[in-house]
C-alpha cells in the first residue's frame, strides 16, 4: 500500500452512513431524488441510513417530500426527494 492509499483510507468516510452524511453536507438545500440515493448507497438500505443521520451523533435535518405523478399511459408513480437543511435554513 502506498502513502497515498493510506492517506485516502484515513480521509474517506468508512461507513455508509458517514459517506451519506458527507454526500448531503456537500449538497445543502439541494433536493436529491430517491433513485440517486438508491444507486449510490444501495437498494433499500439508504432509507435506514437517512434515519440514522437524523439522530445523534449526526442530528442532521433531512426532510423528505414526495408526490405522485402520472405517466403517459395513466399509471401513477411516486417521486420522492430528500433535502438536507443545515441549521437556520428554512424550506422554501
Legacy VTK file of the C-alpha trace (Angstrom):
# vtk DataFile Version 3.0
C-alpha trace
ASCII
DATASET POLYDATA
POINTS 92 float
0.000 0.000 0.000
1.388 3.415 -0.969
1.378 6.502 1.230
-1.401 7.958 -0.935
-3.523 4.836 -0.370
-3.019 5.154 3.386
-3.923 8.851 3.346
-7.040 8.187 1.273
-8.098 5.344 3.559
-7.863 7.644 6.583
-9.609 10.642 4.959
-12.507 8.841 3.252
-15.500 8.074 5.473
-15.510 4.399 6.353
-19.185 3.570 6.767
-22.176 4.038 4.500
-23.774 6.437 6.967
-20.565 8.526 7.107
-20.385 8.622 3.297
-24.056 9.570 3.146
-23.536 12.367 5.703
-20.692 13.756 3.570
-22.868 13.432 0.455
-25.693 15.507 1.984
-23.303 18.079 3.506
-21.917 18.706 0.023
-25.474 19.472 -1.182
-27.185 21.710 1.414
-30.672 22.741 0.303
-30.447 20.625 -2.852
-33.219 18.046 -3.341
-31.796 14.581 -4.007
-34.016 12.075 -5.804
-34.525 8.721 -4.109
-33.185 6.976 -7.223
-29.849 8.766 -6.823
-29.631 7.557 -3.216
-30.653 4.064 -4.287
-27.928 3.876 -6.930
-25.224 5.428 -4.797
-25.892 3.807 -1.414
-27.624 0.536 -2.206
-31.124 -0.662 -2.853
-33.302 -0.030 0.177
-30.570 0.284 2.813
-30.207 4.021 2.309
-33.608 4.672 3.967
-32.334 3.341 7.277
-29.156 5.403 6.896
-31.176 8.602 6.346
-32.995 7.770 9.574
-29.619 7.262 11.295
-28.467 10.700 10.077
-31.442 12.341 11.762
-30.321 11.024 15.180
-27.202 11.573 17.309
-24.355 11.910 16.685
-25.243 13.444 13.297
-28.545 15.201 14.136
-28.926 16.303 10.509
-32.177 17.929 9.409
-33.076 15.907 6.320
-36.588 16.401 5.050
-38.481 14.148 2.691
-41.069 15.335 0.221
-42.991 13.112 -2.107
-45.800 13.359 -4.594
-47.455 11.221 -7.216
-47.245 11.807 -10.942
-48.796 10.070 -13.907
-47.083 8.523 -16.868
-48.398 8.996 -20.404
-50.211 5.659 -20.082
-52.059 6.907 -16.982
-50.222 4.815 -14.373
-49.103 6.562 -11.198
-45.621 6.628 -9.737
-44.118 8.262 -6.678
-41.463 10.955 -6.812
-39.541 11.255 -3.545
-36.740 13.700 -2.751
-34.590 14.219 0.337
-33.146 17.623 1.221
-30.547 18.415 3.878
-31.419 21.640 5.697
-28.479 22.898 7.761
-29.300 24.723 10.999
-31.055 28.003 10.381
-32.077 27.194 6.812
-35.788 27.096 6.064
-37.620 25.228 3.356
-38.943 27.436 0.566
LINES 1 93
92 0 1 2 3 4 5 6 7 8 9 10 11 12 13 14 15 16 17 18 19 20 21 22 23 24 25 26 27 28 29 30 31 32 33 34 35 36 37 38 39 40 41 42 43 44 45 46 47 48 49 50 51 52 53 54 55 56 57 58 59 60 61 62 63 64 65 66 67 68 69 70 71 72 73 74 75 76 77 78 79 80 81 82 83 84 85 86 87 88 89 90 91
